């Protein structure tokens, strides 16, 4: 037995409303733009560089405390030259090293 016409229309309206609300609820997040992705990458690179610098300062302090300094100017110059040579082939050749 068929329900009255008005009841079928009301049921169809409820189903339509439920489907509409479900679609609104399931909307996906907007896609990130290239600029957004580049900005996120820059932030991540900066955070990694800062973290690496902190680790380097920490290790330098520990090594100085453990071994002290060397009073051989020629050896210090040689070690610095080797370090700068290696650094120019690193992922960040423009980074300032002490």
Buried (B, 14 or more C-beta within 10 A) or exposed (E): EEEEEEEEEEEEEEEEEEEEEEEEEEEEEEEEEEEEEEEEEEEEEEEEEEEEEEEEEEEEEEEEEEEEEEEEEEEEEEEEEEEEEEBEEEEEEEEEEE
